[in-house]
């Protein structure tokens, strides 16, 4: 149970950092880019909720494979959001 709790905390921490990055970028840009950043913040919050709930409902019988896929999916989503932020603010 403790490892699930730690994993949930790490997912929340990463999503918090992404949200803070979006909010800092909002101060640097104007116009349509602010609207896009607001949408990205909403996507990050949905990402956090989705992955925290996935931790709570582990697939029985294939725990190792489940968490391997979980880590891959989470990494890909975080990289996509970070890429959107970089592309939007360059």
Secondary structure by P-SEA (a helix, b strand, c coil): caaaaaaaaaaaaaaaaaaaaaaaaaaacccaaaaaaaaaaaaaaaaaaaaaaaaaccccccaaaaaaaaaaaaaaaaaaaaaaaaaacc
